[in-house]
Amino acid sequence: METKTDWKVSDTSAVQVGVVTFDGKEFAALGACIDLDAGRAICYPDGETVGNHCAGDDWGGAVLFMLRCTGWSLTGFRDCTGRKTKLYSYRTIHPVGGFHWFGRGLGKGCLLRLRKGRKG
């Protein structure tokens, strides 16, 4: 199995496509992205300890920007053991593209969707 990533970049957005080759067949999936016009960003946090800094990574593990985990709450969803899952809140530490970004996700390694906030 082989993996590779490819970035498509324009003036106001950058989109990463991850490609996995398995048994000679290619499978593509959305990786990370930042779209200033739509006010959306997607990354994968590498931590979930409240108050600590962590990195917002792309699909391949490269750091895009630094995040701070600001808290968590229990959701109505349950994991495979029947316990309620935690929903973590994140925000960027430094402005990205001139704005601060914030969002909620399931934690370390899971897709995190961020929204554009106030100007930095």
Secondary structure, 3 states (H helix, E strand, C coil): CEEEEEEEECCCEEEEEEEEEECCEEEEEEEEEEECCCCEEEEEECCCCCCCEEEEECCCCCEEEEEEEEEEEEEEEECCCCCEEEEEEEEECCCECCEEEEEEECCCCCCEEEEEEEEC
